[in-house]
Amino acid sequence: MVKIPIRVLLVDDEKDFVEILSLRLKEAGEKVFAAYSGKACLETLEKQEMDVVILDIKMPGMDGMETLKEIKKRFPLVEVIMLT
């Protein structure tokens, strides 16, 4: 069976968490991108099509809920998983 990689955008201000989860997802065969703020997330989505965004709720500046609203307004087909 052929596995098609999912394009995953990890969004969290904790860089260590993003790096560890990125490694795990890459080992599972996924294509992983990282952003460390809500603003960076939206900029990445403008440039690169994603299948899933894994989004932290608590971040400085634009928090996860604000980012989620913008994602759904501008990229309604992107699935979002919220982390608490």
Secondary structure by P-SEA (a helix, b strand, c coil): cbbbbbbbbbbcccaaaaaaaaaaaaaaccbbbbbccaaaaaaaaacccccccccccccccccaaaaaaaaaaccccbbbbbcc
